[in-house]
Amino acid sequence: MLEISGLGGLIILILDIWALVSIVGSNRGTGSKVLWILLVLILPVVGFIIWLIAGPRSRR
């Protein structure tokens, strides 16, 4: 059971790092970036889900 929770934590960490890199590399304003970064860092799972739904915009 410990291996599963460790793997889950690793997956969440990787997804959060991906979100943070995407946020920093985006063309949004500094204030918006700071708020998204704080949200993802303070609430890793919930913040990532909210960012995934509301944050990234497609480049069409």
VENRAZI-V305558 format. One record per run of one state. SS is the DSSP state (H for helix, E for strand, C for the rest). FROM is the first residue (numbers start at 1). TO is the last residue. Records with the same first field share a line. If there is no record, write none. Layout:
SS->FROM-TO, FROM-TO
This chain:
C->1-1, 26-29, 43-43, 55-60
H->2-25, 30-42, 44-54
